[in-house]
Amino acid sequence: MKNNNKKLDYKIAFISAKWHQDLVSAMTKSCTLELSMLGIDTKKNVKQFQVPGSLEIPLTSKLILQKNNFDAVIAFGLVVDGGIYRHEFVAQTVLNGMMEVSLQTNTPILSAVLTPQRFDENNSSDIKFFKKHLTMKGAEVARSAVETIKTAKKL
């Protein structure tokens, strides 16, 4: 879905959790690159926000959308099992909150908040695998955002 000729004037907010920032930034970088290849002037039309963790994403999305005119929000985070069984609840809460804000504001909020089944931050092969995987997910969410915005503007 490359669009090297036509410029798209879509305004997109990125919200990134600081937890596992090195891995999360792999997603934001690849998303930015893909949006640029799709015709979005990312320097002008993409604004980045950071939050401490993924739980802060839904409220931050709502506040951003109340005060700004964005065509979409893309949320980036990594919710991992840190040894205390709560990561699944956190991930579910974040996604439910994002969906609620999206429906309240009529603005697409796309999720690149991921919950790996297993993740060992002390294992270099895990880090290498997830960096590659999250880079791919960043490009995927960029394409989804453009498609979703196009559909929303038609409706």
C-alpha positions in Angstrom: 0.0 0.0 0.0 2.8 2.4 -0.8 1.8 5.9 -1.8 4.9 7.7 -3.0 3.0 10.3 -5.1 0.1 11.5 -3.2 0.5 13.4 0.0 -2.0 12.7 2.8 -2.8 15.5 5.2 -3.7 13.1 8.1 -2.9 14.2 11.6 -1.9 11.4 13.9 -1.0 11.4 17.6 1.4 8.7 18.9 1.2 7.8 22.6 4.1 5.7 23.8 4.6 4.0 27.1 8.0 4.4 28.7 8.2 0.8 30.0 10.6 -1.2 27.7 11.2 2.1 25.8 14.0 0.6 23.7 11.5 -2.0 22.3 8.6 0.4 22.1 10.7 2.8 20.1 11.3 0.2 17.5 7.6 0.3 16.8 7.3 4.0 16.7 10.3 4.4 14.4 9.0 1.8 11.9 5.5 3.3 12.1 6.9 6.7 11.4 8.9 5.4 8.4 5.9 3.6 7.0 3.6 6.6 7.4 6.1 8.7 5.6 6.3 6.1 2.7 2.5 6.2 2.6 2.5 10.0 2.0 2.2 11.6 5.4 4.5 14.4 6.3 5.5 12.9 9.7 7.5 16.0 10.8 4.4 18.2 10.4 1.5 15.8 11.0 2.6 13.3 13.7 2.9 14.5 17.3 4.4 12.2 19.9 3.4 11.9 23.5 4.9 9.7 26.2 3.3 8.2 29.3 4.8 6.3 32.2 3.1 3.0 31.3 0.3 1.5 29.2 -2.4 2.1 31.8 -2.1 5.8 31.2 -2.8 5.5 27.5 -6.7 5.7 27.5 -6.9 8.9 29.6 -4.1 10.5 27.7 -5.9 9.7 24.5 -9.0 11.3 25.7 -7.3 14.4 26.9 -5.3 14.8 23.7 -8.5 14.4 21.6 -10.4 16.9 23.7 -7.8 19.6 23.0 -6.5 18.7 19.5 -7.8 17.8 16.1 -6.2 14.4 15.2 -7.5 12.0 12.6 -6.3 9.1 14.7 -4.3 8.1 17.7 -1.8 5.2 17.7 -0.9 3.8 21.0 2.4 1.9 21.6 3.3 -0.2 24.6 4.5 -3.6 25.8 2.7 -5.2 28.7 4.8 -8.1 30.0 4.5 -10.8 32.7 6.8 -9.4 35.4 6.3 -12.4 37.7 3.1 -11.1 39.2 0.0 -12.3 37.5 -1.6 -9.0 36.4 -0.3 -8.3 32.9 -3.4 -9.8 31.2 -5.6 -7.6 33.3 -3.6 -4.5 32.5 -3.6 -5.3 28.8 -7.4 -5.9 28.8 -8.0 -2.7 30.8 -5.9 -0.6 28.4 -7.6 -2.0 25.3 -11.1 -1.6 26.8 -10.2 2.0 27.7 -8.9 2.8 24.3 -12.0 1.4 22.7 -14.2 3.4 25.0 -12.4 6.7 24.2 -12.5 5.9 20.5 -16.2 5.4 20.6 -16.8 8.6 22.7 -14.7 10.8 20.4 -15.4 9.1 17.1 -11.7 9.0 16.5 -9.9 5.8 15.6 -7.4 4.7 18.3 -5.2 2.0 17.0 -3.4 -0.4 19.3 0.2 -1.4 19.1 0.0 -2.2 22.8 1.2 -5.8 22.8 1.3 -8.6 25.4 3.8 -11.3 24.6 3.0 -14.7 25.9 6.6 -15.1 27.1 9.3 -12.4 27.4 12.6 -12.5 29.2 14.2 -9.1 29.2 17.5 -10.7 30.3 17.6 -13.0 27.3 19.4 -11.4 24.3 17.7 -13.7 21.8 14.3 -12.6 23.2 15.3 -9.0 22.9 16.5 -9.5 19.3 13.3 -11.4 18.4 10.9 -8.9 19.9 12.8 -5.9 18.4 12.3 -7.4 14.9 8.7 -8.4 15.6 7.8 -5.0 17.0 9.4 -3.3 14.1 7.1 -5.3 11.8 4.1 -4.4 14.1 4.9 -0.7 13.8 4.7 -0.8 10.0 1.5 -2.8 10.2 -0.3 -0.3 12.5 0.8 2.5 10.2 -0.9 0.9 7.3 -4.0 0.1 9.4 -4.2 3.8 10.6 -4.1 5.1 7.0 -6.8 2.7 5.9 -9.0 3.4 8.9 -8.7 7.2 8.5 -9.6 6.9 4.8 -12.6 4.8 5.6 -13.7 7.2 8.4 -13.4 10.2 6.1 -15.7 8.5 3.5 -18.4 7.9 6.1 
